[in-house]
Amino acid sequence: MEEGHLTKVDWRCHIVVRLTAPATLPGSNTSLPVGAIGKGVAEIDYKANRVAFPIPNATALFLNLSRRHYEAARVAAQTFSSGPDSHFLADEDVFSYLEEIMASVVFAYTALEAFANEEIPDDFVYTIPKSKCSEVYNKVQIERSLSLRTKLGDILPAISGMSSPKGTKVWHDFVALEELRNNIIHMKTVDREHVGYSNQSIWSKLVNEPVPYVLPFAKAIVDYFYASRQFKPHWYEQFPS
């Protein structure tokens, strides 16, 4: 643990605490003052050494990856859009752009998958009533078997006591993100075949102006569940603006 401001701790750290009373570091005589900052660490074997590293928050990592790939896509888009021939885009520039923007979309969606699973308590049980019997899911089964739409639209509201985001702009944007992500991950022949003009192929949807920026769609879902919460995780409070 160390003295200082929370902003000195990387915003992607999963477990961050600030002491509200003096304490002694276990296994030593080191005294820790009020306000000392601690973060969760794990140990791994690396190059024949036992090393400690800070535990990251998966949602934060994926959101940051989405942002980084979006910025790279935006730079690539400026490269091919400023070329000498606006009617013919260079192979390398376009392909680099597509790689970056697809990664941005996929990581934004993956961030929400990590967020939803993280918010489900270990002892939570979800029941789906059926006509003849009910289906009962524990946390592990929810994570593996139920869709992200079900988790965000039904399960997290049941856990938090909040109304479902279904029907809101936040939900509409999430559905748009999910559809774009699914078109990328489960790319079908009809999605990628594009000879001549088409505004329906996955390439047409991705090569767009402005560059599709899906990170706010993912962040808005997180905001929906965290905005009114009294105690928010470190990564969320320190999320780069």
C-alpha positions in Angstrom: 0.0 0.0 0.0 1.1 3.6 -0.5 0.1 7.1 0.3 -1.3 9.3 -2.4 -4.3 10.0 -4.6 -6.5 7.4 -6.1 -5.8 8.9 -9.5 -2.2 7.7 -9.2 -3.5 4.1 -9.3 -4.2 2.9 -12.8 -7.9 3.3 -13.5 -8.1 -0.2 -14.8 -7.3 -1.8 -11.4 -10.1 -4.0 -10.2 -9.7 -3.8 -6.4 -8.7 -0.4 -4.9 -9.2 0.5 -1.3 -8.3 3.6 0.9 -7.7 3.1 4.6 -10.1 4.9 6.9 -8.1 4.0 10.0 -4.4 3.3 10.7 -3.3 -0.3 10.1 -0.2 -2.5 10.1 0.8 -4.4 7.0 0.4 -8.2 7.7 3.7 -10.0 8.0 5.7 -6.9 8.8 5.9 -3.9 11.2 5.1 -1.4 8.5 2.5 1.1 9.7 -0.1 2.3 7.2 -1.6 5.8 7.8 -5.2 6.9 7.2 -5.6 7.5 3.5 -3.1 4.8 2.4 -4.1 3.2 -0.9 -4.1 -0.5 -1.6 -4.8 -2.5 -4.6 -5.5 -6.2 -5.1 -2.6 -8.2 -6.5 -2.2 -11.8 -7.7 0.9 -13.9 -8.0 2.1 -15.8 -11.1 5.2 -17.6 -12.3 7.0 -15.5 -14.9 10.5 -16.3 -16.3 11.2 -18.7 -13.4 10.2 -16.0 -10.8 7.2 -15.6 -8.6 5.9 -12.1 -9.4 2.9 -10.0 -8.3 0.8 -8.0 -10.6 -2.3 -5.8 -10.0 -5.6 -7.5 -10.7 -7.3 -5.7 -13.7 -11.0 -5.1 -14.2 -12.0 -7.0 -17.3 -14.7 -4.5 -18.2 -12.2 -1.6 -18.0 -9.6 -3.5 -20.2 -12.1 -4.2 -22.9 -13.5 -0.7 -22.9 -10.0 0.7 -23.2 -9.2 -1.7 -26.0 -12.3 -0.5 -27.8 -11.3 3.1 -27.4 -7.7 2.4 -28.7 -8.9 0.6 -31.7 -11.4 3.3 -32.5 -8.7 5.9 -32.4 -6.5 3.9 -34.7 -9.5 3.4 -37.1 -10.2 7.1 -37.1 -6.6 7.8 -38.1 -6.7 5.1 -40.8 -10.0 6.6 -42.1 -8.3 10.0 -42.4 -5.5 8.4 -44.4 -7.7 6.9 -47.1 -10.3 9.7 -47.2 -7.6 12.2 -47.9 -6.1 10.2 -50.8 -5.7 11.7 -54.3 -8.6 9.6 -55.7 -11.7 9.6 -53.6 -13.4 7.1 -55.9 -10.8 4.4 -55.3 -9.6 3.5 -51.8 -6.1 1.9 -51.3 -6.1 -1.7 -50.2 -3.8 -1.4 -47.2 -5.5 1.7 -45.9 -9.0 0.2 -46.1 -8.0 -3.1 -44.7 -6.2 -1.5 -41.8 -9.2 0.6 -41.1 -11.5 -2.4 -41.2 -9.3 -4.4 -38.8 -9.3 -1.6 -36.3 -13.0 -0.7 -36.4 -14.1 -4.4 -36.2 -11.9 -4.8 -33.1 -13.4 -1.7 -31.5 -16.9 -3.0 -32.0 -16.1 -6.5 -30.7 -14.2 -5.2 -27.6 -17.1 -2.8 -26.7 -19.5 -5.7 -26.8 -17.2 -7.9 -24.9 -16.9 -5.3 -22.2 -20.6 -5.5 -21.6 -20.4 -9.3 -21.4 -17.7 -9.0 -18.7 -19.7 -6.3 -16.9 -22.9 -8.3 -16.8 -21.2 -11.4 -15.5 -19.3 -9.4 -12.9 -22.5 -7.9 -11.5 -24.2 -11.2 -10.8 -23.7 -12.2 -7.2 -22.2 -15.7 -6.6 -25.4 -16.9 -4.8 -27.9 -15.4 -7.2 -30.5 -17.7 -8.7 -32.7 -16.7 -11.7 -36.0 -18.5 -12.5 -37.7 -18.5 -15.8 -41.4 -19.6 -15.4 -42.6 -22.0 -18.0 -46.1 -23.4 -18.7 -45.3 -26.9 -17.2 -42.2 -26.2 -15.1 -39.7 -23.5 -14.3 -36.1 -23.2 -15.4 -33.7 -22.3 -12.6 -30.2 -21.0 -13.3 -27.3 -20.4 -10.8 -24.6 -17.8 -11.6 -22.4 -20.2 -13.6 -25.4 -21.4 -15.7 -26.5 -17.8 -16.2 -23.0 -16.8 -17.4 -22.8 -19.8 -19.8 -26.4 -20.2 -21.0 -28.3 -16.9 -21.1 -27.9 -14.2 -23.6 -26.4 -10.8 -22.9 -29.8 -9.3 -23.7 -31.4 -11.4 -20.9 -28.7 -10.4 -18.5 -28.9 -6.7 -19.2 -32.6 -6.5 -19.8 -33.9 -8.8 -17.1 -31.3 -10.2 -14.7 -29.4 -7.1 -13.7 -32.6 -5.1 -13.1 -33.9 -7.9 -10.9 -30.6 -7.9 -8.9 -30.4 -4.1 -8.6 -34.2 -3.4 -8.2 -34.0 -1.0 -11.1 -36.4 -0.8 -14.0 -35.2 -2.5 -17.2 -33.4 -0.4 -19.8 -35.6 -2.0 -22.5 -37.4 0.6 -24.6 -34.9 3.4 -23.8 -32.4 5.0 -26.1 -29.7 3.2 -24.2 -31.3 -0.1 -25.0 -31.8 0.9 -28.7 -28.1 1.7 -29.0 -27.1 -1.5 -27.3 -29.2 -3.5 -29.7 -27.5 -1.7 -32.6 -24.1 -2.5 -31.1 -25.1 -6.2 -30.7 -26.3 -6.5 -34.2 -23.1 -5.0 -35.6 -21.0 -7.2 -33.4 -22.9 -10.3 -34.4 -22.5 -9.4 -38.1 -18.8 -9.3 -37.5 -18.4 -12.4 -35.3 -20.9 -14.6 -37.2 -20.1 -13.2 -40.6 -22.2 -14.9 -43.3 -21.7 -15.0 -47.0 -24.5 -12.6 -47.6 -22.9 -10.1 -45.2 -19.5 -10.0 -46.8 -20.3 -10.5 -50.5 -20.3 -7.1 -52.0 -19.7 -6.6 -55.7 -20.9 -3.3 -57.2 -23.0 -1.1 -55.0 -24.7 -2.1 -51.7 -25.5 -0.3 -48.5 -26.4 -3.5 -46.7 -23.1 -5.4 -46.5 -21.0 -5.4 -43.4 -18.3 -3.5 -45.2 -20.7 -0.7 -46.2 -21.8 -0.4 -42.5 -18.3 -0.2 -41.2 -16.8 2.1 -43.9 -18.9 5.0 -42.8 -18.7 8.7 -42.1 -18.4 9.5 -39.3 -16.4 6.5 -38.2 -18.8 4.2 -36.2 -18.1 5.0 -32.5 -19.7 2.3 -30.4 -17.8 2.8 -27.1 -20.4 5.3 -25.9 -23.2 2.7 -26.5 -21.4 0.3 -24.2 -20.5 2.9 -21.6 -24.1 4.1 -21.5 -25.4 0.7 -20.4 -22.9 0.7 -17.6 -23.9 4.2 -16.7 -27.5 3.1 -16.5 -26.8 0.7 -13.7 -24.1 2.6 -11.9 -25.3 6.2 -12.1 -27.5 6.1 -9.0 -25.3 3.7 -7.1 -23.7 5.2 -3.9 -20.5 3.2 -4.0 -19.0 2.8 -7.5 -15.9 0.8 -8.5 -12.6 2.5 -8.9 -12.3 1.9 -12.6 -15.7 3.4 -13.2 -15.1 6.6 -11.2 -11.7 7.1 -12.8 -12.8 6.2 -16.4 -11.0 8.6 -18.8 -13.3 11.3 -20.1 
